[in-house]
């Protein structure tokens, strides 16, 4: 592929960090915007230099100029929208979490491979240089025994919830909740490093009539265990730590960004960082673009294997915790 000509679906806050970095990256540009609201679509297109705005999905997907669709809509809409885009012959980037159900994710991966299309879950962690450092340095701490992750970020939407409103980010009708949002990053990093856990149990704080606003997920592996906290109703120091028999690895700012990797053993205390730019989306857009332009389907499909295990782990643990979405 010589150029990524992007069409966006969704105009929420997450779209702008991606498009900010599209503007900084060669061989990728915003070509079209789909929005249910013409005015919102025009505003986004004007800000990022797109020539076309659609309010009809079929017309948007029929646009031959668009060869990549970026989907950033509520979680429960991802499956149908990704499927439509793939069936229209479009490569797809879909915001995390990719799907709420494993069977849906498996179907979409199979469809993408059948049609030889790129399919990407938009999670910066998968494209960060410091993730490779983390994998390289893991053997230094010996046999792993504990994983400890925290991602707490107080949400203004929680204030709306307390006022009696039903914001999308906490509404099970949209496949939402804290496990599917902030704690997702802890789960993703653990699975990217160690694979799918043998078992996962979630202990949520559930707001009446809504999904979880915070909670602790315990993931059990063969020989070690992970404890992962995610919260949108509190705030704290975000971090991720891997403890082994021979030392520990401390990840500054936690699983969403891997800002710095500190490796401590009895013999050494080293800090690594191959990410001088603090913007994690910079690396996602830059490295994803490189892989696509190189037609590296294998590298993209390998990341889908991680995604499938993440979806399966989230689905099983939330259902056991009584968090059900439409279609469950």
C-alpha positions in Angstrom: 0.0 0.0 0.0 1.3 3.4 -0.9 -0.9 5.6 1.2 -3.5 5.2 3.9 -6.6 7.3 3.1 -8.6 7.3 6.3 -12.3 7.6 6.8 -13.5 8.0 10.4 -16.7 6.7 12.0 -17.3 8.6 15.3 -16.4 12.0 16.5 -15.7 11.5 20.3 -12.7 12.7 22.2 -10.6 9.7 21.3 -10.6 10.6 17.6 -8.5 13.8 18.0 -5.3 12.3 19.5 -5.3 9.9 16.6 -5.9 12.5 14.0 -3.5 14.9 15.6 -0.8 12.3 14.9 -2.1 11.5 11.4 -1.3 15.1 10.5 2.3 14.5 11.7 2.8 11.2 9.8 3.7 10.7 6.1 1.6 8.6 3.8 -1.5 8.7 5.9 -4.3 11.3 5.7 -7.9 11.9 6.6 -10.0 11.6 3.4 -13.5 11.4 4.7 -15.7 11.7 7.8 -18.9 9.8 8.6 -21.2 11.3 11.3 -24.8 11.0 12.1 -24.8 14.8 12.5 -23.7 16.9 9.5 -22.5 19.8 11.6 -20.2 17.6 13.8 -18.9 15.9 10.7 -18.1 19.2 9.0 -16.3 20.5 12.0 -14.1 17.4 12.3 -13.4 17.4 8.6 -12.5 21.1 8.6 -10.2 20.7 11.5 -8.2 17.8 10.0 -8.4 18.6 6.3 -10.9 16.1 5.0 -12.8 17.0 1.8 -15.8 14.7 2.3 -18.5 14.4 5.0 -21.1 11.7 4.9 -24.2 11.1 7.0 -25.1 7.9 5.1 -23.0 4.9 6.0 -23.5 3.0 2.8 -22.3 6.0 0.7 -19.4 6.4 3.0 -18.3 2.8 2.6 -18.8 3.0 -1.2 -16.2 5.8 -1.5 -13.3 4.3 -3.4 -10.9 6.9 -2.1 -11.2 5.6 1.4 -9.1 2.5 1.9 -9.0 2.4 5.7 -11.9 3.0 8.1 -11.2 4.1 11.7 -14.1 3.2 14.0 -14.4 5.1 17.3 -18.0 4.5 18.4 -19.5 3.0 21.5 -18.3 -0.5 22.2 -21.5 -2.3 21.3 -21.5 -0.8 17.8 -18.1 -2.1 16.9 -19.0 -5.5 15.6 -21.7 -4.5 13.1 -19.6 -1.5 11.9 -16.4 -3.4 11.5 -18.2 -6.2 9.6 -19.9 -3.8 7.2 -16.5 -2.1 6.5 -14.7 -5.4 5.9 -17.5 -6.6 3.6 -17.1 -3.4 1.7 -13.5 -4.2 1.1 -12.1 -1.7 3.6 -9.2 -2.2 5.9 -10.2 -1.4 9.5 -8.8 0.2 12.6 -11.2 -0.2 15.5 -10.9 1.4 18.9 -10.6 -0.8 22.0 -12.2 -2.8 23.2 -12.5 -4.5 19.8 -15.7 -6.4 20.6 -17.7 -7.4 23.7 -18.0 -11.0 22.7 -15.4 -13.5 21.7 -17.4 -15.2 18.9 -17.9 -11.8 17.3 -14.2 -11.0 17.4 -13.3 -14.4 16.0 -15.8 -13.9 13.1 -14.3 -10.6 12.2 -10.7 -11.8 12.3 -11.6 -14.7 10.1 -13.4 -12.4 7.6 -10.4 -10.0 7.5 -8.0 -12.9 6.8 -10.3 -14.4 4.2 -10.4 -11.0 2.3 -6.7 -10.3 3.0 -7.5 -7.0 4.7 -5.8 -5.3 7.6 -7.7 -5.4 10.8 -6.3 -3.5 13.8 -7.4 -2.9 17.4 -6.4 0.7 18.2 -4.6 0.1 21.5 -1.3 2.2 21.7 0.4 -0.5 23.9 0.7 -2.8 20.9 2.9 -0.3 19.0 5.1 1.2 21.8 8.9 0.8 21.6 9.0 0.3 25.4 6.9 -2.8 25.1 9.8 -4.4 23.2 12.1 -3.3 26.0 9.8 -4.9 28.5 9.8 -8.2 26.7 13.6 -8.1 26.4 14.3 -7.3 30.0 11.8 -9.8 31.6 14.3 -12.7 32.0 16.5 -10.5 34.3 14.0 -10.8 37.2 13.8 -14.6 37.2 10.6 -16.6 37.6 7.6 -14.2 37.8 5.4 -14.5 40.8 3.2 -11.4 40.9 1.7 -8.8 38.5 0.3 -5.6 40.1 -1.4 -3.0 38.0 -3.4 0.1 38.7 -5.1 2.6 36.4 -7.4 5.0 38.2 -8.6 8.1 36.5 -11.6 10.0 38.0 -14.2 10.7 35.3 -16.4 13.8 35.0 -19.0 11.3 33.7 -19.1 9.8 37.2 -20.3 13.2 38.5 -23.1 13.0 35.8 -23.9 9.5 37.1 -24.2 10.8 40.7 -26.7 13.4 39.4 -29.0 10.7 38.0 -27.8 10.8 34.4 -26.8 7.7 32.4 -23.6 8.6 30.5 -22.5 6.1 27.8 -19.2 5.2 29.5 -21.1 3.5 32.4 -24.1 2.3 30.4 -24.3 -1.5 29.9 -26.6 -0.8 26.9 -23.4 0.4 25.1 -21.2 -2.4 26.3 -19.4 0.0 28.7 -17.9 0.1 32.2 -14.5 0.4 33.8 -13.3 -3.1 33.0 -13.9 -2.5 29.3 -12.1 0.9 29.5 -9.3 1.6 32.0 -8.7 -1.9 33.3 -8.6 -3.1 29.7 -5.0 -1.7 29.5 -3.8 -3.8 32.5 -5.4 -6.9 30.9 -3.9 -6.2 27.5 -0.4 -5.7 28.8 -0.5 -8.9 30.9 -1.7 -11.0 28.0 0.7 -9.3 25.6 3.5 -10.5 27.9 2.3 -13.8 29.3 -0.6 -15.0 27.2 -4.2 -15.8 28.2 -4.6 -16.6 31.9 -6.0 -19.8 33.2 -8.7 -18.0 35.0 -9.9 -14.4 35.7 -12.3 -13.2 38.4 -13.6 -9.7 38.6 -14.7 -7.9 41.8 -16.5 -4.8 40.6 -18.1 -1.7 42.2 -21.4 -1.5 40.3 -23.6 1.6 40.3 -27.3 0.6 40.5 -28.7 0.0 37.1 -25.4 0.7 35.4 -22.1 -1.1 34.8 -19.0 -1.1 36.9 -17.4 2.3 37.9 -14.3 0.5 39.4 -13.1 -2.9 40.4 -10.3 -5.3 40.9 -9.5 -8.2 38.4 -7.5 -11.2 39.6 -5.9 -13.2 36.8 -4.4 -16.6 37.6 -1.5 -18.1 35.6 0.5 -21.3 36.0 2.8 -20.3 38.9 1.9 -16.7 39.4 -1.1 -14.3 39.8 -2.0 -10.8 38.7 -4.1 -8.2 40.5 -5.4 -5.3 38.4 -7.3 -2.3 39.6 -9.2 0.1 37.3 -11.3 3.0 38.5 -13.3 5.9 37.1 -14.7 6.9 40.5 -11.3 7.5 42.2 -7.9 8.7 41.4 -4.5 7.5 42.4 -0.9 6.7 41.3 -1.0 4.7 38.1 1.7 2.0 37.8 2.4 -1.5 36.7 4.9 -3.8 38.5 6.1 -7.3 37.7 7.7 -9.1 40.6 10.0 -12.1 40.2 12.2 -14.2 42.3 15.3 -12.3 41.1 14.0 -8.7 41.1 11.2 -6.5 39.8 10.2 -4.3 36.8 8.4 -1.1 37.5 6.5 0.6 34.7 6.1 4.3 35.2 2.6 5.7 34.7 1.2 2.2 34.2 0.1 0.0 31.4 -1.4 2.7 29.2 1.7 4.2 27.8 4.6 2.3 29.4 6.4 5.7 29.9 9.5 4.2 31.4 10.8 0.7 32.3 12.8 0.3 35.5 14.5 -3.1 36.0 15.8 -3.8 39.6 17.8 -6.8 40.7 20.3 -7.5 43.4 23.1 -6.7 40.9 21.7 -3.7 39.1 19.1 -0.9 38.9 18.5 0.3 35.3 16.0 2.6 33.6 15.1 2.2 29.9 13.0 4.5 27.7 12.9 4.5 23.9 9.9 6.8 23.8 11.2 10.5 23.9 7.8 11.6 22.7 5.3 11.4 25.7 2.4 11.0 23.3 1.5 7.3 23.1 -0.7 7.9 20.1 2.3 9.2 18.2 3.9 5.7 18.3 0.6 4.0 17.5 0.1 6.0 14.3 3.7 6.0 13.2 4.4 2.3 13.7 1.0 1.2 12.4 1.5 3.2 9.3 5.0 1.6 8.7 3.6 -1.9 9.0 0.7 -1.2 6.6 2.9 0.5 4.0 5.2 -2.5 4.2 2.2 -4.9 3.7 3.2 -6.7 6.9 0.0 -8.6 7.4 1.8 -11.1 9.7 2.7 -8.4 12.2 -0.8 -7.1 12.3 -2.4 -10.5 12.5 -0.1 -11.5 15.4 -1.6 -8.6 17.4 -5.0 -9.9 16.7 -4.1 -13.1 18.5 -3.5 -11.0 21.6 -6.8 -9.1 21.1 -8.8 -12.4 20.9 -7.4 -13.5 24.3 -8.2 -10.1 25.8 -11.8 -10.2 24.5 -12.2 -13.7 25.9 -10.8 -12.8 29.3 -12.9 -9.7 29.6 -16.1 -11.4 28.5 -15.7 -14.4 30.9 -14.8 -12.3 33.9 -17.5 -9.6 33.5 -20.2 -12.3 33.0 -19.1 -14.1 36.1 -19.4 -10.8 37.9 -22.9 -10.3 36.7 -22.2 -7.5 34.2 -24.3 -8.4 31.1 -24.6 -6.5 27.8 -27.3 -6.8 25.1 -26.7 -10.0 23.2 -25.2 -11.9 26.2 
